[in-house]
Amino acid sequence: MKNFIKLLLILPLLNSSLFAQEETPSDTSGKERSFKIGLYIGSYFANKYTAGAYDGYGFDINGVRNSTFETSYMYQKIINEYGGGYGQVDQIAIALGVNSTADWSFTKDDMPVNMRYIPSFLLGLQCRYSVDKKNAISLNLNAAKLKVSGNFTMTTRPPSGSSQINNSIQTFGIEGGEQRLMIQVGYSRIIGNNEKANFFVEGGLNMTYSQFDKNEILINTLHIDLVAFYDYQGIQSPQTRLPRGMGYGAYAGAGVNITAGEKFTVQLLYTPSYEGIKIGNNPQLKWQHSIGLRAYYNF
């Protein structure tokens, strides 16, 4: 990372010398509009590494991940709260279409193991200051609302007097929601001298604020919010602290820069980013990917 930062600092100086012979009189003729502001829309493909944070185990009041099945979100909700564990009506049995708690089971082996992020939209505000016709400093602010999806199982027993012999294993969905805000500060360079379209590359530092947003399950028609806990008076009780935080990394990018008249510039680009996502107990730098369209208005 330190070497990458040093490279970013000296890259503009290297370009001014290494690419000096590439410039022609036509490259520097006319006035270059220095400041550009624009919008970005694209698709964001999140690494599945942190998707496991939404697997139903959850976090305690200190923000530490619950380590046992008995302390997990899903055990507290399915067994205790909705499954008649506090002497209330067994809503799980009703949702499953069985008679009582004795006719269904949910164990550690039924917990989700296949959590994954769904590709999402990435929207952003883009700012660019051109040092000259080829080199620029950029500041990007991008946001994504992510959805996490997986499955878990429950077992129901055949009713008394039924001709069915074996237990029935049913599969249900579990979902999570996460918000990410990415701030990118970097350098970009246009490669080529065509008046309309050229390739470009970019790179810089990336800061990602991530926030655990929601976690919920659906058992047939019974919707259960895993992160909402209430006391005996029906008042929401703080039994969990949802993780959030700022992570640091780097990004790169490559694509096509298109001059669409005097006032507008359009860029088609692919951006891999090496992001630190502060969700879970052991956050690490992992690759994320995005592809999209960026349109600038030239001031």
Rosetta blueprint (number, residue, H / E / L):
1 M L
2 K H
3 N H
4 F H
5 I H
6 K H
7 L H
8 L H
9 L H
10 I H
11 L H
12 P H
13 L H
14 L H
15 N H
16 S H
17 S H
18 L H
19 F L
20 A H
21 Q H
22 E H
23 E L
24 T L
25 P H
26 S H
27 D H
28 T H
29 S L
30 G L
31 K L
32 E L
33 R L
34 S L
35 F E
36 K E
37 I E
38 G E
39 L E
40 Y E
41 I E
42 G E
43 S E
44 Y E
45 F E
46 A L
47 N L
48 K H
49 Y H
50 T H
51 A H
52 G H
53 A H
54 Y H
55 D L
56 G L
57 Y L
58 G L
59 F E
60 D L
61 I L
62 N L
63 G L
64 V L
65 R E
66 N L
67 S L
68 T L
69 F H
70 E H
71 T H
72 S L
73 Y H
74 M H
75 Y H
76 Q H
77 K H
78 I H
79 I H
80 N H
81 E H
82 Y L
83 G L
84 G L
85 G L
86 Y L
87 G L
88 Q L
89 V L
90 D L
91 Q H
92 I H
93 A H
94 I H
95 A H
96 L H
97 G L
98 V L
99 N L
100 S L
101 T H
102 A H
103 D H
104 W E
105 S E
106 F L
107 T L
108 K H
109 D H
110 D H
111 M L
112 P L
113 V L
114 N L
115 M L
116 R E
117 Y E
118 I E
119 P L
120 S E
121 F E
122 L E
123 L E
124 G E
125 L E
126 Q E
127 C E
128 R E
129 Y E
130 S E
131 V L
132 D L
133 K L
134 K L
135 N E
136 A E
137 I E
138 S E
139 L E
140 N E
141 L E
142 N E
143 A E
144 A E
145 K E
146 L E
147 K E
148 V E
149 S E
150 G E
151 N E
152 F E
153 T E
154 M E
155 T E
156 T E
157 R L
158 P L
159 P L
160 S L
161 G L
162 S L
163 S L
164 Q L
165 I L
166 N L
167 N L
168 S E
169 I E
170 Q E
171 T E
172 F E
173 G E
174 I E
175 E E
176 G E
177 G E
178 E E
179 Q E
180 R E
181 L E
182 M E
183 I E
184 Q E
185 V E
186 G E
187 Y E
188 S E
189 R E
190 I E
191 I E
192 G L
193 N L
194 N L
195 E L
196 K L
197 A E
198 N E
199 F E
200 F E
201 V E
202 E E
203 G E
204 G E
205 L E
206 N E
207 M E
208 T E
209 Y E
210 S E
211 Q E
212 F E
213 D E
214 K E
215 N E
216 E E
217 I E
218 L E
219 I E
220 N L
221 T L
222 L E
223 H E
224 I E
225 D E
226 L L
227 V L
228 A L
229 F L
230 Y E
231 D L
232 Y L
233 Q L
234 G L
235 I L
236 Q E
237 S L
238 P L
239 Q L
240 T L
241 R L
242 L L
243 P L
244 R E
245 G E
246 M E
247 G E
248 Y E
249 G E
250 A E
251 Y E
252 A E
253 G E
254 A E
255 G E
256 V E
257 N E
258 I E
259 T E
260 A L
261 G L
262 E L
263 K L
264 F E
265 T E
266 V E
267 Q E
268 L E
269 L E
270 Y E
271 T E
272 P E
273 S E
274 Y E
275 E E
276 G E
277 I L
278 K L
279 I L
280 G L
281 N L
282 N L
283 P L
284 Q L
285 L E
286 K E
287 W E
288 Q E
289 H E
290 S E
291 I E
292 G E
293 L E
294 R E
295 A E
296 Y E
297 Y E
298 N E
299 F L
